Amino acid sequence: MDEHLIMCAALTLAVGIPCGLLAKKFKVPAGFMIGAFVGVSVLSIATGEAWLPTETRTLVQMVAGAFVGCSLERSDIERMRGFLKPMVLLLAIFLLLNLVVGFLIWATSPLSLVTSLMCAVPGGINDTPIVAAAMGANAPDVTIMQLIRQVLGIGVFPIMIEAFDRLRTKQGHPDPGDAALGEDAKRVKSKQKSAASTVAALAVAVVAGALGKASGIPGLTFTASIVAVSVLKLAFDFAFIPKVVKKGCQLLAGCYLGTLLTAEGFAGLPDLILPALILIAGYTLNCFAAGKLESRLFGYGRKEGMLMASPAGASDMALIMEDLHVKNTDVVIMQVIRAAVVMALFPQIINLICFITGNPG
């Protein structure tokens, strides 16, 4: 690595990290990553001097996989019998939504098939663009589309769900979820939060991720890290990733993704207007339709069903639930499982579809 690249990397981090911290201070959704992404993107577009080694992408996937693996609890697995069917239905609906929206975007925009499908993945805003980049998709486009989905999930949908619930209540249709279905259900969380358990989780994630990367299968670095750390966590209760590590991972991911947005790529942003509208329409329809199915078939409340179908993350969902006075912990658990399953399986399905159709990344 020559001196110029070292200076570019230092400059990239010097710009991205403060921007991420500032965005978080102002309570921007996914502020660490988005702030770093925006700051480094501006640097990249304006100067062309933003740079981080490609190994950054691999490291972020490993750490992100470790965090997802640590998010599952033994109590979650024990309670899965009770909501296996609603979880399978929800995942099937999300997969169908992903494919329909992705193919619509591909058919109506200049984006490649792998980029279009990854834009519609209901995964984590921090993880999806990283995996997309590894699959050969346009990571900056995926990042922007995932940001739109995230803003919908934590900024628009809660307001929409609350307004819809009030309207239906005034019409004489009270929410059965107000009876506090599952109110007494508690997640029995691990008490293992030692430095040794953090080192163990990261070590396992790195080894498993390295093996996944060596396989040559796109997205398997992240998937292998999730699976390995999940086993460590659930079998031995010896895996913990503190929030500060996740925050650092978000900042690093934002910085790396910002380096991918060049002046040439920025000129193509108007091409995302129609894809964004398709994405918004698809996820809005899904929130109502899937939420109603979950409520009607499995007895969840109206707000509970819609929150389960919301594209927000599990950690965000906990706050959203409190704002909407929903106490059923199944909502959060299903969001955690959705994040893990989506990021573990959906990229592999997309990779297979692109291979079959002759449209690789």
C-alpha positions in Angstrom: 0.0 0.0 0.0 1.6 3.3 -1.1 1.7 6.5 0.9 -1.0 8.1 -1.2 -3.5 5.4 -0.5 -2.7 5.5 3.2 -3.4 9.3 3.1 -6.7 8.7 1.2 -7.8 6.1 3.8 -7.0 8.4 6.7 -8.9 11.3 5.0 -11.8 9.0 4.3 -12.1 8.0 8.0 -11.4 11.6 9.2 -14.4 12.8 7.2 -16.8 9.8 7.5 -16.5 9.2 11.3 -17.4 12.8 12.4 -20.2 12.9 9.8 -21.6 9.7 11.2 -21.4 10.9 14.8 -23.0 14.2 13.8 -25.9 12.5 12.0 -26.5 10.3 15.0 -26.5 13.3 17.3 -29.3 14.8 15.2 -31.2 11.5 15.4 -31.0 10.7 11.7 -32.3 7.1 11.1 -29.3 4.7 11.0 -27.3 7.9 11.6 -23.8 6.4 12.1 -23.9 4.7 8.7 -25.9 7.2 6.8 -23.9 10.2 8.1 -20.6 8.5 7.2 -21.9 7.5 3.8 -23.1 11.0 3.0 -19.8 12.6 4.2 -17.5 10.2 2.3 -19.8 10.3 -0.8 -19.4 14.1 -0.9 -15.6 13.7 -0.5 -15.5 11.0 -3.2 -17.6 13.0 -5.7 -15.8 16.3 -5.1 -12.2 15.1 -5.0 -12.1 11.5 -6.1 -9.7 10.9 -3.1 -12.0 8.7 -0.9 -10.6 5.2 -0.6 -10.6 2.2 1.7 -9.2 -1.3 1.0 -11.6 -3.9 -0.3 -10.9 -6.0 2.7 -13.0 -3.5 4.7 -16.1 -5.0 3.1 -15.2 -8.5 4.3 -14.4 -7.3 7.8 -17.7 -5.5 8.0 -19.6 -8.6 6.9 -18.0 -10.7 9.5 -18.7 -8.3 12.4 -22.2 -7.6 11.2 -22.8 -11.4 11.0 -21.5 -11.8 14.5 -23.9 -9.1 15.8 -26.9 -10.8 14.1 -25.9 -14.2 15.5 -25.6 -12.7 19.0 -29.1 -11.1 18.7 -30.8 -14.5 19.0 -31.7 -15.9 22.4 -32.4 -19.4 23.7 -35.8 -18.2 24.8 -36.5 -17.1 21.2 -35.8 -20.6 19.9 -37.9 -22.2 22.6 -40.9 -19.9 21.7 -40.5 -20.5 17.9 -43.1 -23.3 18.0 -45.8 -20.8 18.8 -45.2 -18.6 15.8 -43.5 -20.9 13.3 -46.4 -20.7 10.9 -46.8 -16.9 11.0 -43.0 -16.6 10.6 -42.9 -18.9 7.6 -45.8 -17.0 6.0 -44.2 -13.6 6.7 -40.9 -14.8 5.1 -42.7 -16.2 2.1 -44.5 -12.9 1.6 -41.3 -10.9 2.0 -39.5 -13.1 -0.6 -42.4 -12.7 -3.0 -42.3 -8.9 -2.4 -38.6 -8.9 -3.0 -38.8 -10.7 -6.3 -41.9 -8.8 -7.6 -40.5 -5.3 -6.7 -37.0 -6.3 -7.9 -38.2 -7.5 -11.3 -40.4 -4.4 -11.7 -37.4 -2.2 -10.9 -35.3 -4.1 -13.4 -38.0 -3.8 -16.1 -38.5 -0.1 -15.7 -35.0 1.2 -15.0 -31.4 0.9 -16.3 -30.4 -1.0 -13.1 -29.0 -4.5 -13.5 -31.0 -7.5 -12.2 -28.8 -8.2 -9.2 -28.9 -4.5 -8.2 -32.7 -4.3 -8.7 -33.3 -7.4 -6.6 -30.8 -6.3 -3.9 -32.5 -2.9 -3.7 -35.7 -4.6 -2.7 -34.2 -7.0 -0.1 -35.9 -6.5 3.3 -32.6 -6.9 5.2 -30.5 -4.5 7.3 -29.5 -1.2 5.9 -26.0 -1.8 7.2 -25.6 -5.3 5.8 -27.5 -5.4 2.5 -25.3 -2.9 0.6 -22.2 -4.7 1.8 -23.5 -8.1 0.6 -24.7 -6.5 -2.6 -21.3 -5.1 -3.4 -19.8 -8.6 -2.9 -22.4 -9.9 -5.4 -21.4 -7.4 -8.0 -24.4 -5.1 -7.6 -24.2 -1.3 -7.5 -23.7 -0.7 -3.8 -24.4 3.0 -3.7 -27.7 2.5 -5.5 -28.6 -0.3 -3.1 -27.6 1.9 -0.1 -29.9 4.7 -1.2 -32.8 2.4 -1.9 -32.3 0.7 1.5 -32.2 4.1 3.2 -35.6 4.9 1.6 -36.9 1.6 3.0 -35.5 2.3 6.4 -37.0 5.8 6.6 -40.4 4.2 5.6 -40.1 1.7 8.4 -39.2 4.0 11.2 -40.4 7.4 10.1 -43.5 6.9 8.0 -45.1 3.5 8.7 -45.6 4.0 12.5 -47.5 7.2 11.8 -49.5 5.5 9.1 -50.2 2.4 11.3 -51.4 4.6 14.2 -53.6 6.7 11.9 -55.1 3.6 10.3 -55.7 2.0 13.7 -57.5 5.1 15.0 -59.7 5.3 11.9 -60.7 1.6 12.2 -61.4 2.0 16.0 -63.6 5.0 15.3 -65.5 2.9 12.7 -66.3 0.4 15.5 -63.4 -2.1 14.9 -61.2 -2.0 18.0 -57.8 -3.7 17.7 -57.8 -7.1 19.4 -54.2 -6.6 20.2 -55.2 -4.1 22.8 -56.0 -7.1 25.0 -52.3 -7.4 25.4 -51.8 -10.7 23.5 -48.5 -12.0 24.7 -48.1 -9.2 27.2 -46.5 -11.5 29.8 -44.1 -13.1 27.3 -40.6 -12.2 28.3 -37.4 -12.8 26.5 -34.9 -14.5 28.7 -31.7 -12.8 27.6 -28.2 -14.1 28.0 -26.3 -12.7 31.0 -22.9 -13.5 29.4 -21.5 -10.1 28.4 -17.8 -10.6 29.2 -14.9 -9.4 27.1 -13.9 -13.0 26.5 -17.3 -13.8 25.0 -16.9 -10.8 22.7 -13.5 -12.0 21.6 -14.9 -15.5 21.1 -17.8 -14.2 19.0 -15.5 -12.1 16.8 -13.0 -14.9 16.4 -15.6 -17.4 15.4 -17.2 -14.9 13.0 -13.8 -14.2 11.3 -12.9 -17.9 10.9 -16.4 -18.8 9.6 -16.5 -15.7 7.4 -13.1 -16.5 5.9 -14.2 -20.0 5.1 -17.4 -18.6 3.5 -15.4 -16.1 1.4 -13.0 -18.8 0.4 -15.9 -20.8 -1.0 -16.4 -18.1 -3.7 -20.2 -18.0 -3.1 -21.4 -14.4 -3.0 -22.9 -13.4 0.4 -21.6 -16.5 2.1 -19.1 -14.5 4.2 -21.9 -12.9 6.0 -24.1 -16.0 6.1 -21.3 -18.2 7.6 -20.6 -15.7 10.3 -24.3 -15.6 11.3 -24.6 -19.3 11.5 -21.3 -19.9 13.4 -22.0 -17.2 16.0 -25.6 -18.3 16.4 -24.3 -21.8 17.3 -21.8 -20.4 19.7 -24.5 -18.2 21.3 -27.3 -20.8 21.5 -25.2 -23.8 22.4 -22.7 -22.4 24.8 -24.2 -18.9 25.7 -20.7 -17.5 25.1 -21.1 -14.8 22.4 -21.7 -11.1 22.9 -21.2 -8.1 20.8 -21.4 -4.7 22.6 -23.2 -1.9 20.9 -20.0 0.1 20.6 -18.7 -2.6 18.2 -21.9 -2.4 16.1 -21.6 1.4 16.0 -18.0 1.1 14.8 -19.1 -1.4 12.2 -21.8 1.0 11.0 -19.3 3.9 10.7 -16.9 1.7 8.8 -19.6 0.4 6.5 -20.8 3.9 5.8 -17.3 5.1 5.0 -16.6 2.1 2.7 -19.9 2.5 0.8 -19.3 6.2 0.4 -16.1 5.5 -1.4 -18.2 3.6 -4.0 -20.2 6.6 -5.0 -18.2 8.4 -7.7 -19.0 11.5 -9.7 -20.0 9.2 -12.6 -22.4 7.3 -10.3 -23.9 10.4 -8.8 -24.8 11.6 -12.3 -27.1 8.5 -12.5 -29.1 9.2 -9.4 -32.2 10.5 -11.3 -32.6 7.0 -12.6 -33.6 5.9 -9.0 -36.8 8.1 -8.9 -39.0 5.4 -10.5 -37.4 2.5 -8.6 -38.0 4.4 -5.4 -41.6 4.9 -6.1 -42.0 1.2 -6.9 -40.3 0.3 -3.7 -42.5 2.6 -1.6 -45.7 1.3 -3.2 -44.6 -2.3 -2.8 -43.7 -2.0 0.9 -46.8 0.1 1.7 -49.1 -2.5 0.1 -47.3 -5.3 1.9 -47.6 -3.6 5.3 -51.4 -3.6 5.0 -51.9 -6.9 3.2 -49.4 -9.0 5.1 -50.4 -7.4 8.4 -54.0 -8.3 7.8 -53.1 -11.9 7.0 -51.1 -12.2 10.1 -53.9 -10.8 12.2 -56.7 -12.8 10.6 -54.9 -16.2 10.4 -53.0 -16.2 13.7 -54.9 -13.9 16.0 -52.4 -11.0 16.2 -53.7 -7.5 16.7 -54.0 -5.1 13.8 -51.0 -3.0 14.9 -49.0 -6.1 15.7 -49.6 -7.6 12.3 -48.7 -4.4 10.5 -45.5 -3.9 12.6 -44.4 -7.5 11.8 -44.7 -6.6 8.1 -42.9 -3.3 8.5 -39.5 -3.0 7.0 -37.8 -1.5 10.1 -35.1 -3.3 12.0 -35.6 -5.3 15.2 -33.9 -2.7 17.4 -36.0 0.1 15.9 -39.1 -2.0 16.2 -38.7 -2.1 20.0 -39.0 1.7 20.2 -41.8 1.8 17.6 -43.8 -0.7 19.7 -43.6 1.4 22.8 -44.8 4.5 20.8 -47.8 2.5 19.5 -48.5 0.8 22.9 -47.8 -2.7 21.6 -46.5 -5.1 24.1 -46.4 -8.4 22.2 -42.7 -9.4 22.1 -43.4 -11.7 19.2 -43.1 -8.6 17.0 -39.5 -8.0 17.9 -38.5 -11.7 17.9 -39.9 -12.1 14.4 -38.1 -9.1 13.2 -34.8 -10.5 14.6 -35.4 -13.8 12.9 -36.5 -12.1 9.7 -33.2 -10.1 9.6 -31.1 -13.3 10.1 -33.0 -15.4 7.6 -33.3 -12.7 5.0 -29.6 -11.9 5.0 -28.7 -15.6 5.2 -30.9 -16.9 2.4 -32.2 -14.1 0.1 -28.8 -13.1 -1.4 -28.3 -16.8 -2.2 -31.7 -17.0 -3.9 -31.0 -13.8 -5.8 -27.6 -15.1 -6.9 -29.2 -18.3 -8.2 -31.9 -16.4 -10.1 -29.3 -14.2 -11.7 -27.3 -17.3 -12.7 -30.3 -19.0 -14.2 -31.4 -16.0 -16.1 -27.9 -15.3 -17.4 -27.7 -11.9 -15.6 -24.8 -12.2 -13.2 -23.6 -9.2 -11.2 
